[in-house]
Amino acid sequence: MPTKAKMTVDPLMQATEQYLQQHYCTLEHLLKTCDLSKDEFFAYVTARCLPQHSYEWQIKSAVSSFLGKQEWVGQSILYYHPRHILLLHDLITWHRFMPFEDMAKTLQEDFKVHYVAKLKELDAFSDVLRDCGDEPAALDKFLEAEWQAYLEGTYGLCVNEPTAENIATKEMMLRRIRLLTANGSKATLSDGERVLLKKAIQALDAVLSPFAPYERAQSSRELWLNAIVAKYALS
């Protein structure tokens, strides 16, 4: 009788799984903690009141021969930012008095108000207006795109706490770093540029997530924080 082959664990896979388990929560955990069914949970997501998952872990099986290959997804685990628990508790309460459509509009407007307030605090609102050609419609389009990225779970991946304030900080500090360094192409910086760059780096570092091990080499933390700090000797 043939012996069963021992399964080897890829270190990167193991590190990634540990990262997700440490920093995120599964759909099953959310449902249990908030006492919701899957249908009830996804109703909030579909109604644009709650962000989607940030990671999906798929467990696959495959068989191959000279005639071809077949692959199956045996299990799919969805990982969400832990902030979903707090959001869900609020949404469940609101939904007793407010329909999904009204909640979605209120949440989006609140996101935009806090995002713009943070832009002004960062002295970046005028920069965004210039980027938008000083057109209110273009600014609304920009804020709508940020809200959509939030709902898609994108910011649940790249900022440590996906709030409007942290999202605005991430985007504006990345913009500032790119401008100050000409996308990292400047050979040297003036003293004034170095001071501004250090402040932008510190603000960015405070809101960026560590990122999962498999994606770190291409992450904004590596490309626009670690690499810039090393190039201009800012540490």
Secondary structure, 3 states (H helix, E strand, C coil): CCCCCCCCCCHHHHHHHHHHHHHCEEHHHHHHHHCCCHHHHHHHHHCCCCCCCCEEEEEEEEEEECCEEEEEEEEEEEEECCHHHHHHHHHHHHCCCCCHHHHHHHHHHHHHHHHHHHHHHCCCHHHHHHHCCCCHHHHHHHHHHHHHHHHCCCHHHHECCCCHHHHHHHHHHHHHHHHHHCCCCCCCCCHHHHHHHHHHHHHHHHHECCCCHHHHHHCHHHHHHHHHHHHCCCC
